């Protein structure tokens, strides 16, 4: 046994021995191995002491910081350009000049950052907007649909079908535990089953208990079910009906106890009890904890500084918001005791209190603050009777006679005669109030008003309104010659008193005078201030802008005065005369326009457009001889002017003086031969049916002007009308050799081939035209339509995609692309079109037609208005608008569209030109052409 015993058992382990270390185990030490936690001589380990009080931890940190402070001056930390990464002198003392240097560098950095800040923020804003535009949120994509929800009626909303449930039947219809209330009769029946019978039925004794009338006793009446024993107490029976009655009685008693107070007045209405509970719910939207915090804070403020009025007002409003009105009233009344000199506290108290109590509060306030205007005004507002209001305000004026607000409030309640007396007293008490002086002047007679205004000027020499009112007074009494003097004197006097003449304010006053009907005053003011503060080279530009601004504000007399003044300064400026003429044409009378044009041609005899406007005005008024005489004068001033020759020809041809027109054209061809003169000559013969003469003139014209495409077009169209297809083709082909960049010529040739059934040739012509005229939307459009008319819709869509790649900003192509799409995709396409061509009339017209096709009448009308506003020269837009009003508008709306179209005189548009340039319609007016084009439009989009 002793041999097997190991020698180290029972012996102490050597120093530093760790069991299992040889096979890779690591040892651990316990408290029992190392003895007690701390020896008496050990340093204190106070790692959990507050910072600064520690010994061990803080010493360690200090030593670590000292180690960190040593700069790393290793070569790896050195850069040729920047030097060492750290600061070489960080260990040195930080002196005052270092601090100043750092402050200067920081200020420089801040300044440099501010210089770039605006641009940087602008760039970031643009990038965000661009990102939002390219990747809109789902919320933004559906915003238009959300807006439409406002138009949904209640019936439409209720008729929306329920969304189908995609879950399976078991998930849709889970079997919940069904609890059905058991009727009282069930309990009554089953109580009988456990009952012991103490008596025998007489019928059983009669038949000996064996031969009962109903064998088996199954159909016997419920034994004892109708006996009164069930309703007797103490028998262990249950009557549910009686329990229900008792419950109702108990509820009645409780409500009766609550409803009658000591005085016998009803406090609670039993029927409206639950309804009243709703009104007790607080109306605030905040958290209850926030309210508690606010209440606590405000209480602290009130206790700390009880004479601080805002604390009381805020406390009262908090309680008011949370529905505790009585608490709010009590608080604010306490506030009035603590801050009796605070106007705001008294006004808040008057607001919170009910009618009569509020009056008492205001009366109390007046005693404490007899000079407070706001309290007197509040007192007057609380009175319902006019006489009481007057009494309050008069009492107020005794205490505060220099308050303009009180005087105004008092005067407003009086009749005119009493008001005049009060105002005469008011201006004595408040001599610096312009409003009171002007009000008094309005109520006085002419002579007295002049005296009043003179006194006002003496008291307030720096106010322009008094002078303007004086001018209006003189104008109203017929002394228009005085108006100019008063305004001139006003400018001089105000300048003498050191008042700066603000041009914008005076123009605004002139506009107000215009709207009030004081035309002479308005024009005098304009003449006096229009040139103030403007550089000489900016005058014309600024005055034209001012005139446009006045027109936009409906101050037409102001605009007329500006134009009149500008024409005095610039009598030889054709542009100013034209602007004035267009203003008179749009907003003036025919007489005023003609008078202006007579003066215009006297100053600018070389301005052909002014002569033509004058002649046209006379012609539209039916005065043809006067129009002729104006054109004759124009000839003298502008010999051999093409425009005036053609205007004279048009005048004669429109009035069926064809021979005179022919003679004029012959004269023009000899004295002032131009391509347009020849073209008009050919057209006149063509429309009058002289085809041979027209062809002869056309040939003669082409000898001189072979590069004028309209002559080739007319030649081809004449041949086409005579059904000479080969000659027409030859004319178009020759024309294209001379004018390869004329889009209408290519279109005419292509349509001619299509008309005779040569679809392939038409397609080839259009391809050739696109090669010679790249990026031409008109040619691409015709190619797309050619395929569409041939029934090849897929090819048309492919061509349209290519066209939009080549001409991405063409409104004509986008508008056609919208209606090439199937109906569900049209809206998306229209959005893309609007992104590309936001202000293109063709795109706006396409959107209007889209709304029309969806029967959104109001939106369609709005988009039609936008279209004709953005381009009034597009005849197709007017035609579609008129057609729309024919179907959905009133008679007035139709006439309005027609009138606006006649004023706009459109000249362009595919459908419009096809009708207006048809020789059958050559003498028709704009209104007639509008009706014809609208009749041709079919609602097939």
WORA-V707076 format. One record per residue. N is the residue number from 0. RES is the residue in one small letter. D_CENTER is the distance of its C-alpha to the mean C-alpha in Angstrom with 2 decimals. Layout:
# WORA-V707076
[[N & RES & D_CENTER] [N & RES & D_CENTER]]
This chain:
# WORA-V707076
[[0 & x & 107.98] [1 & x & 108.16] [2 & x & 107.98] [3 & x & 104.69] [4 & x & 103.08] [5 & x & 100.68] [6 & x & 101.81] [7 & x & 98.39] [8 & x & 97.82] [9 & x & 97.95] [10 & x & 97.77] [11 & x & 94.89] [12 & x & 92.39] [13 & x & 92.61] [14 & x & 90.23] [15 & x & 86.81] [16 & x & 87.60] [17 & x & 84.58] [18 & x & 85.52] [19 & x & 84.45] [20 & x & 83.53] [21 & x & 85.73] [22 & x & 83.81] [23 & x & 80.39] [24 & x & 79.57] [25 & x & 78.01] [26 & x & 79.29] [27 & x & 77.61] [28 & x & 78.88] [29 & x & 78.71] [30 & x & 79.26] [31 & x & 82.84] [32 & x & 83.59] [33 & x & 82.53] [34 & x & 83.71] [35 & x & 81.93] [36 & x & 78.33] [37 & x & 79.14] [38 & x & 82.36] [39 & x & 83.12] [40 & x & 83.04] [41 & x & 79.70] [42 & x & 76.69] [43 & x & 74.08] [44 & x & 71.18] [45 & x & 68.34] [46 & x & 65.37] [47 & x & 63.56] [48 & x & 64.00] [49 & x & 60.96] [50 & x & 59.98] [51 & x & 62.32] [52 & x & 65.12] [53 & x & 65.89] [54 & x & 68.88] [55 & x & 68.98] [56 & x & 65.27] [57 & x & 64.53] [58 & x & 67.58] [59 & x & 66.44] [60 & x & 62.98] [61 & x & 64.57] [62 & x & 66.87] [63 & x & 64.01] [64 & x & 61.94] [65 & x & 65.04] [66 & x & 65.41] [67 & x & 61.75] [68 & x & 62.14] [69 & x & 64.66] [70 & x & 62.89] [71 & x & 62.96] [72 & x & 64.66] [73 & x & 65.42] [74 & x & 65.20] [75 & x & 62.63] [76 & x & 60.26] [77 & x & 60.69] [78 & x & 58.38] [79 & x & 59.56] [80 & x & 56.29] [81 & x & 54.97] [82 & x & 58.35] [83 & x & 58.72] [84 & x & 55.71] [85 & x & 56.51] [86 & x & 57.29] [87 & x & 60.91] [88 & x & 61.05] [89 & x & 59.21] [90 & x & 62.50] [91 & x & 63.13] [92 & x & 62.34] [93 & x & 58.73] [94 & x & 59.42] [95 & x & 57.41] [96 & x & 57.08] [97 & x & 55.73] [98 & x & 53.09] [99 & x & 52.18] [100 & x & 52.02] [101 & x & 49.73] [102 & x & 47.44] [103 & x & 47.34] [104 & x & 46.55] [105 & x & 43.80] [106 & x & 42.28] [107 & x & 42.54] [108 & x & 40.85] [109 & x & 38.02] [110 & x & 37.67] [111 & x & 37.68] [112 & x & 35.07] [113 & x & 32.79] [114 & x & 33.23] [115 & x & 32.00] [116 & x & 29.44] [117 & x & 26.52] [118 & x & 27.22] [119 & x & 27.81] [120 & x & 24.59] [121 & x & 22.65] [122 & x & 24.63] [123 & x & 24.08] [124 & x & 20.30] [125 & x & 20.44] [126 & x & 22.86] [127 & x & 20.74] [128 & x & 17.69] [129 & x & 20.25] [130 & x & 21.82] [131 & x & 18.65] [132 & x & 17.98] [133 & x & 21.64] [134 & x & 22.11] [135 & x & 19.01] [136 & x & 19.65] [137 & x & 20.63] [138 & x & 17.82] [139 & x & 15.25] [140 & x & 17.48] [141 & x & 17.38] [142 & x & 13.72] [143 & x & 13.39] [144 & x & 16.64] [145 & x & 15.62] [146 & x & 12.72] [147 & x & 15.54] [148 & x & 17.69] [149 & x & 16.05] [150 & x & 17.80] [151 & x & 21.12] [152 & x & 23.78] [153 & x & 26.41] [154 & x & 29.09] [155 & x & 27.25] [156 & x & 26.67] [157 & x & 30.36] [158 & x & 31.55] [159 & x & 30.11] [160 & x & 33.36] [161 & x & 34.25] [162 & x & 34.05] [163 & x & 37.56] [164 & x & 39.50] [165 & x & 40.86] [166 & x & 43.49] [167 & x & 47.12] [168 & x & 48.76] [169 & x & 50.41] [170 & x & 47.16] [171 & x & 45.30] [172 & x & 48.13] [173 & x & 49.76] [174 & x & 52.87] [175 & x & 52.29] [176 & x & 55.27] [177 & x & 55.37] [178 & x & 56.57] [179 & x & 57.78] [180 & x & 58.94] [181 & x & 62.66] [182 & x & 63.88] [183 & x & 66.49] [184 & x & 69.05] [185 & x & 69.12] [186 & x & 70.22] [187 & x & 72.70] [188 & x & 74.28] [189 & x & 74.70] [190 & x & 76.18] [191 & x & 79.10] [192 & x & 79.96] [193 & x & 81.05] [194 & x & 82.94] [195 & x & 86.77] [196 & x & 88.56] [197 & x & 91.35] [198 & x & 92.64] [199 & x & 93.78] [200 & x & 92.41] [201 & x & 95.19] [202 & x & 94.71] [203 & x & 95.61] [204 & x & 98.84] [205 & x & 99.59] [206 & x & 99.58] [207 & x & 101.02] [208 & x & 97.79] [209 & x & 98.40] [210 & x & 97.61] [211 & x & 94.25] [212 & x & 92.80] [213 & x & 89.85] [214 & x & 91.30] [215 & x & 89.66] [216 & x & 87.97] [217 & x & 84.66] [218 & x & 83.71] [219 & x & 84.99] [220 & x & 82.66] [221 & x & 80.80] [222 & x & 83.56] [223 & x & 82.90] [224 & x & 79.22] [225 & x & 79.46] [226 & x & 81.85] [227 & x & 80.79] [228 & x & 81.75] [229 & x & 78.19] [230 & x & 76.85] [231 & x & 79.41] [232 & x & 78.49] [233 & x & 80.44] [234 & x & 81.17] [235 & x & 78.47] [236 & x & 76.48] [237 & x & 72.68] [238 & x & 70.98] [239 & x & 67.19] [240 & x & 66.58] [241 & x & 68.18] [242 & x & 66.08] [243 & x & 62.92] [244 & x & 64.27] [245 & x & 65.18] [246 & x & 61.72] [247 & x & 60.11] [248 & x & 62.68] [249 & x & 62.01] [250 & x & 58.23] [251 & x & 58.97] [252 & x & 61.27] [253 & x & 58.78] [254 & x & 55.98] [255 & x & 58.48] [256 & x & 59.51] [257 & x & 55.93] [258 & x & 54.95] [259 & x & 57.76] [260 & x & 57.79] [261 & x & 60.82] [262 & x & 59.99] [263 & x & 59.57] [264 & x & 55.88] [265 & x & 53.70] [266 & x & 51.42] [267 & x & 50.15] [268 & x & 49.45] [269 & x & 50.84] [270 & x & 48.67] [271 & x & 45.37] [272 & x & 46.35] [273 & x & 43.90] [274 & x & 41.07] [275 & x & 41.68] [276 & x & 41.55] [277 & x & 37.83] [278 & x & 37.16] [279 & x & 39.06] [280 & x & 36.65] [281 & x & 34.83] [282 & x & 31.14] [283 & x & 30.30] [284 & x & 28.69] [285 & x & 30.77] [286 & x & 33.93] [287 & x & 37.19] [288 & x & 38.65] [289 & x & 35.91] [290 & x & 36.69] [291 & x & 40.36] [292 & x & 39.82] [293 & x & 37.73] [294 & x & 40.41] [295 & x & 43.11] [296 & x & 41.45] [297 & x & 40.88] [298 & x & 44.45] [299 & x & 45.67] [300 & x & 43.78] [301 & x & 45.24] [302 & x & 48.72] [303 & x & 48.56] [304 & x & 47.31] [305 & x & 47.70] [306 & x & 46.94] [307 & x & 43.38] [308 & x & 41.08] [309 & x & 37.80] [310 & x & 39.77] [311 & x & 40.75] [312 & x & 37.28] [313 & x & 35.71] [314 & x & 38.55] [315 & x & 38.12] [316 & x & 34.37] [317 & x & 35.02] [318 & x & 37.56] [319 & x & 35.30] [320 & x & 32.55] [321 & x & 35.19] [322 & x & 36.44] [323 & x & 39.67] [324 & x & 39.30] [325 & x & 43.01] [326 & x & 43.27] [327 & x & 40.34] [328 & x & 42.21] [329 & x & 45.44] [330 & x & 43.87] [331 & x & 42.25] [332 & x & 45.53] [333 & x & 47.33] [334 & x & 44.86] [335 & x & 45.79] [336 & x & 49.41] [337 & x & 48.79] [338 & x & 46.44] [339 & x & 47.62] [340 & x & 46.34] [341 & x & 42.70] [342 & x & 40.45] [343 & x & 37.57] [344 & x & 39.94] [345 & x & 41.26] [346 & x & 37.82] [347 & x & 36.81] [348 & x & 40.12] [349 & x & 39.56] [350 & x & 36.13] [351 & x & 37.63] [352 & x & 40.74] [353 & x & 41.04] [354 & x & 41.77] [355 & x & 45.44] [356 & x & 45.56] [357 & x & 42.54] [358 & x & 44.52] [359 & x & 47.48] [360 & x & 45.39] [361 & x & 44.04] [362 & x & 47.62] [363 & x & 48.75] [364 & x & 45.94] [365 & x & 47.05] [366 & x & 50.57] [367 & x & 49.46] [368 & x & 46.89] [369 & x & 48.08] [370 & x & 45.94] [371 & x & 42.50] [372 & x & 40.18] [373 & x & 37.51] [374 & x & 40.20] [375 & x & 41.46] [376 & x & 38.00] [377 & x & 37.62] [378 & x & 41.10] [379 & x & 40.22] [380 & x & 37.08] [381 & x & 39.33] [382 & x & 41.65] [383 & x & 40.97] [384 & x & 43.61] [385 & x & 42.92] [386 & x & 46.46] [387 & x & 46.11] [388 & x & 42.88] [389 & x & 44.75] [390 & x & 47.67] [391 & x & 45.56] [392 & x & 43.84] [393 & x & 47.19] [394 & x & 48.71] [395 & x & 45.84] [396 & x & 46.46] [397 & x & 50.12] [398 & x & 49.18] [399 & x & 46.22] [400 & x & 46.89] [401 & x & 44.73] [402 & x & 41.36] [403 & x & 39.00] [404 & x & 36.71] [405 & x & 39.73] [406 & x & 40.92] [407 & x & 37.58] [408 & x & 37.44] [409 & x & 41.08] [410 & x & 40.75] [411 & x & 37.83] [412 & x & 40.23] [413 & x & 43.06] [414 & x & 44.09] [415 & x & 43.92] [416 & x & 47.59] [417 & x & 47.53] [418 & x & 44.25] [419 & x & 45.93] [420 & x & 48.85] [421 & x & 46.64] [422 & x & 44.58] [423 & x & 47.79] [424 & x & 48.74] [425 & x & 45.24] [426 & x & 45.36] [427 & x & 48.75] [428 & x & 47.44] [429 & x & 44.15] [430 & x & 45.09] [431 & x & 42.17] [432 & x & 39.40] [433 & x & 38.00] [434 & x & 36.19] [435 & x & 39.53] [436 & x & 41.40] [437 & x & 38.91] [438 & x & 38.89] [439 & x & 42.69] [440 & x & 42.82] [441 & x & 40.72] [442 & x & 43.21] [443 & x & 46.32] [444 & x & 48.23] [445 & x & 47.97] [446 & x & 50.97] [447 & x & 50.07] [448 & x & 46.43] [449 & x & 47.74] [450 & x & 49.94] [451 & x & 47.12] [452 & x & 44.87] [453 & x & 47.84] [454 & x & 48.43] [455 & x & 44.77] [456 & x & 45.00] [457 & x & 48.12] [458 & x & 46.50] [459 & x & 43.13] [460 & x & 43.92] [461 & x & 40.67] [462 & x & 38.04] [463 & x & 36.82] [464 & x & 35.57] [465 & x & 39.21] [466 & x & 40.19] [467 & x & 37.31] [468 & x & 38.19] [469 & x & 41.82] [470 & x & 40.94] [471 & x & 38.98] [472 & x & 42.00] [473 & x & 44.39] [474 & x & 42.28] [475 & x & 42.06] [476 & x & 45.86] [477 & x & 46.49] [478 & x & 47.41] [479 & x & 45.03] [480 & x & 47.48] [481 & x & 46.99] [482 & x & 43.21] [483 & x & 43.51] [484 & x & 46.20] [485 & x & 44.24] [486 & x & 41.17] [487 & x & 43.48] [488 & x & 45.41] [489 & x & 42.20] [490 & x & 41.24] [491 & x & 44.85] [492 & x & 45.17] [493 & x & 41.93] [494 & x & 42.89] [495 & x & 46.36] [496 & x & 44.90] [497 & x & 43.00] [498 & x & 39.50] [499 & x & 37.24] [500 & x & 35.83] [501 & x & 32.07] [502 & x & 31.21] [503 & x & 27.45] [504 & x & 28.36] [505 & x & 31.01] [506 & x & 28.79] [507 & x & 26.31] [508 & x & 29.38] [509 & x & 30.52] [510 & x & 27.28] [511 & x & 27.77] [512 & x & 31.39] [513 & x & 30.35] [514 & x & 28.17] [515 & x & 31.13] [516 & x & 33.48] [517 & x & 35.49] [518 & x & 35.65] [519 & x & 38.71] [520 & x & 37.32] [521 & x & 34.02] [522 & x & 35.99] [523 & x & 38.47] [524 & x & 35.82] [525 & x & 34.23] [526 & x & 37.69] [527 & x & 38.57] [528 & x & 35.61] [529 & x & 34.30] [530 & x & 36.72] [531 & x & 36.50] [532 & x & 35.60] [533 & x & 35.08] [534 & x & 37.19] [535 & x & 39.34] [536 & x & 38.06] [537 & x & 34.36] [538 & x & 35.02] [539 & x & 34.33] [540 & x & 31.08] [541 & x & 29.76] [542 & x & 30.90] [543 & x & 29.25] [544 & x & 25.89] [545 & x & 26.57] [546 & x & 27.43] [547 & x & 24.23] [548 & x & 22.27] [549 & x & 24.44] [550 & x & 23.89] [551 & x & 20.08] [552 & x & 20.75] [553 & x & 23.26] [554 & x & 26.15] [555 & x & 28.45] [556 & x & 31.68] [557 & x & 30.42] [558 & x & 29.62] [559 & x & 33.05] [560 & x & 34.73] [561 & x & 33.20] [562 & x & 34.41] [563 & x & 37.79] [564 & x & 38.21] [565 & x & 37.16] [566 & x & 39.69] [567 & x & 42.38] [568 & x & 41.80] [569 & x & 41.35] [570 & x & 43.53] [571 & x & 44.22] [572 & x & 40.71] [573 & x & 39.96] [574 & x & 36.21] [575 & x & 35.80] [576 & x & 37.80] [577 & x & 35.70] [578 & x & 32.41] [579 & x & 34.05] [580 & x & 35.42] [581 & x & 32.11] [582 & x & 30.62] [583 & x & 33.56] [584 & x & 33.29] [585 & x & 29.67] [586 & x & 29.85] [587 & x & 33.58] [588 & x & 36.67] [589 & x & 39.11] [590 & x & 41.71] [591 & x & 39.54] [592 & x & 38.63] [593 & x & 42.31] [594 & x & 43.47] [595 & x & 41.08] [596 & x & 42.17] [597 & x & 45.82] [598 & x & 45.32] [599 & x & 43.34] [600 & x & 46.17] [601 & x & 48.70] [602 & x & 47.01] [603 & x & 45.90] [604 & x & 48.53] [605 & x & 47.85] [606 & x & 44.19] [607 & x & 44.68] [608 & x & 41.13] [609 & x & 41.66] [610 & x & 44.92] [611 & x & 43.33] [612 & x & 40.46] [613 & x & 43.14] [614 & x & 45.27] [615 & x & 42.41] [616 & x & 41.41] [617 & x & 45.06] [618 & x & 45.35] [619 & x & 42.26] [620 & x & 43.80] [621 & x & 46.98] [622 & x & 49.07] [623 & x & 50.49] [624 & x & 53.44] [625 & x & 51.18] [626 & x & 49.01] [627 & x & 52.28] [628 & x & 53.46] [629 & x & 50.22] [630 & x & 50.59] [631 & x & 54.27] [632 & x & 53.35] [633 & x & 50.82] [634 & x & 53.71] [635 & x & 55.77] [636 & x & 53.10] [637 & x & 52.10] [638 & x & 55.17] [639 & x & 54.71] [640 & x & 50.88] [641 & x & 49.66] [642 & x & 46.50] [643 & x & 48.61] [644 & x & 51.25] [645 & x & 48.73] [646 & x & 47.03] [647 & x & 50.50] [648 & x & 51.27] [649 & x & 48.02] [650 & x & 48.78] [651 & x & 52.27] [652 & x & 51.36] [653 & x & 48.53] [654 & x & 51.15] [655 & x & 53.71] [656 & x & 55.93] [657 & x & 56.53] [658 & x & 59.83] [659 & x & 58.39] [660 & x & 55.51] [661 & x & 58.10] [662 & x & 60.16] [663 & x & 57.17] [664 & x & 56.22] [665 & x & 59.86] [666 & x & 59.97] [667 & x & 56.73] [668 & x & 58.12] [669 & x & 61.23] [670 & x & 59.77] [671 & x & 56.30] [672 & x & 56.30] [673 & x & 52.97] [674 & x & 51.57] [675 & x & 49.07] [676 & x & 51.92] [677 & x & 53.94] [678 & x & 51.02] [679 & x & 50.46] [680 & x & 54.25] [681 & x & 54.31] [682 & x & 51.38] [683 & x & 53.04] [684 & x & 56.27] [685 & x & 54.44] [686 & x & 52.46] [687 & x & 55.65] [688 & x & 57.48] [689 & x & 59.81] [690 & x & 59.27] [691 & x & 62.43] [692 & x & 61.53] [693 & x & 58.01] [694 & x & 59.45] [695 & x & 61.99] [696 & x & 59.40] [697 & x & 57.21] [698 & x & 60.17] [699 & x & 60.98] [700 & x & 57.41] [701 & x & 57.31] [702 & x & 60.45] [703 & x & 58.63] [704 & x & 55.02] [705 & x & 55.29] [706 & x & 52.09] [707 & x & 49.93] [708 & x & 48.37] [709 & x & 47.61] [710 & x & 51.36] [711 & x & 52.06] [712 & x & 49.32] [713 & x & 50.83] [714 & x & 54.30] [715 & x & 53.29] [716 & x & 51.41] [717 & x & 54.46] [718 & x & 56.73] [719 & x & 54.39] [720 & x & 54.41] [721 & x & 58.23] [722 & x & 58.00] [723 & x & 59.66] [724 & x & 57.68] [725 & x & 59.90] [726 & x & 59.69] [727 & x & 55.90] [728 & x & 55.69] [729 & x & 58.00] [730 & x & 55.97] [731 & x & 52.72] [732 & x & 54.60] [733 & x & 56.19] [734 & x & 52.88] [735 & x & 51.32] [736 & x & 54.24] [737 & x & 53.50] [738 & x & 49.66] [739 & x & 48.73] [740 & x & 45.10] [741 & x & 44.38] [742 & x & 41.98] [743 & x & 42.72] [744 & x & 46.44] [745 & x & 46.02] [746 & x & 43.94] [747 & x & 46.56] [748 & x & 49.40] [749 & x & 47.67] [750 & x & 46.93] [751 & x & 50.51] [752 & x & 51.88] [753 & x & 49.58] [754 & x & 50.70] [755 & x & 54.36] [756 & x & 53.71] [757 & x & 53.95] [758 & x & 50.93] [759 & x & 52.27] [760 & x & 52.95] [761 & x & 49.44] [762 & x & 48.01] [763 & x & 50.34] [764 & x & 49.36] [765 & x & 45.67] [766 & x & 46.48] [767 & x & 48.62] [768 & x & 45.89] [769 & x & 43.41] [770 & x & 46.05] [771 & x & 46.57] [772 & x & 42.86] [773 & x & 40.96] [774 & x & 37.17] [775 & x & 37.15] [776 & x & 34.39] [777 & x & 36.19] [778 & x & 39.39] [779 & x & 37.74] [780 & x & 35.94] [781 & x & 39.27] [782 & x & 40.96] [783 & x & 38.48] [784 & x & 38.83] [785 & x & 42.62] [786 & x & 42.83] [787 & x & 40.48] [788 & x & 42.63] [789 & x & 45.71] [790 & x & 44.36] [791 & x & 44.02] [792 & x & 40.51] [793 & x & 41.06] [794 & x & 42.20] [795 & x & 39.24] [796 & x & 36.81] [797 & x & 38.80] [798 & x & 38.77] [799 & x & 35.01] [800 & x & 34.60] [801 & x & 36.98] [802 & x & 35.22] [803 & x & 31.82] [804 & x & 33.67] [805 & x & 35.22] [806 & x & 32.23] [807 & x & 29.13] [808 & x & 26.81] [809 & x & 28.18] [810 & x & 25.66] [811 & x & 28.67] [812 & x & 29.96] [813 & x & 26.70] [814 & x & 26.17] [815 & x & 29.79] [816 & x & 29.46] [817 & x & 26.76] [818 & x & 29.31] [819 & x & 32.23] [820 & x & 30.85] [821 & x & 31.75] [822 & x & 29.24] [823 & x & 28.06] [824 & x & 27.34] [825 & x & 25.52] [826 & x & 22.01] [827 & x & 22.62] [828 & x & 24.15] [829 & x & 21.28] [830 & x & 18.91] [831 & x & 21.62] [832 & x & 21.89] [833 & x & 18.25] [834 & x & 18.65] [835 & x & 21.80] [836 & x & 21.05] [837 & x & 17.35] [838 & x & 18.24] [839 & x & 21.50] [840 & x & 22.05] [841 & x & 24.40] [842 & x & 21.93] [843 & x & 19.24] [844 & x & 22.20] [845 & x & 23.27] [846 & x & 19.94] [847 & x & 20.18] [848 & x & 23.81] [849 & x & 22.97] [850 & x & 20.75] [851 & x & 23.57] [852 & x & 26.15] [853 & x & 24.37] [854 & x & 24.34] [855 & x & 20.56] [856 & x & 21.02] [857 & x & 17.68] [858 & x & 15.86] [859 & x & 18.89] [860 & x & 18.84] [861 & x & 15.24] [862 & x & 16.33] [863 & x & 19.58] [864 & x & 17.98] [865 & x & 16.14] [866 & x & 19.54] [867 & x & 21.65] [868 & x & 19.39] [869 & x & 19.56] [870 & x & 23.31] [871 & x & 25.11] [872 & x & 28.44] [873 & x & 28.04] [874 & x & 30.27] [875 & x & 29.63] [876 & x & 25.94] [877 & x & 27.20] [878 & x & 29.94] [879 & x & 27.77] [880 & x & 25.35] [881 & x & 28.47] [882 & x & 29.96] [883 & x & 26.86] [884 & x & 27.02] [885 & x & 30.79] [886 & x & 30.26] [887 & x & 27.25] [888 & x & 26.69] [889 & x & 28.66] [890 & x & 31.20] [891 & x & 29.00] [892 & x & 26.19] [893 & x & 28.91] [894 & x & 30.40] [895 & x & 27.12] [896 & x & 26.60] [897 & x & 30.27] [898 & x & 30.17] [899 & x & 27.21] [900 & x & 29.03] [901 & x & 32.24] [902 & x & 30.61] [903 & x & 29.06] [904 & x & 32.46] [905 & x & 31.40] [906 & x & 34.13] [907 & x & 32.96] [908 & x & 32.20] [909 & x & 34.67] [910 & x & 35.20] [911 & x & 34.94] [912 & x & 37.63] [913 & x & 39.84] [914 & x & 40.06] [915 & x & 39.98] [916 & x & 42.59] [917 & x & 44.86] [918 & x & 47.99] [919 & x & 48.13] [920 & x & 44.94] [921 & x & 45.81] [922 & x & 45.93] [923 & x & 42.93] [924 & x & 40.08] [925 & x & 36.39] [926 & x & 35.77] [927 & x & 38.75] [928 & x & 37.74] [929 & x & 34.24] [930 & x & 36.02] [931 & x & 38.40] [932 & x & 35.81] [933 & x & 33.78] [934 & x & 37.10] [935 & x & 37.73] [936 & x & 34.48] [937 & x & 35.11] [938 & x & 32.53] [939 & x & 33.84] [940 & x & 30.70]]
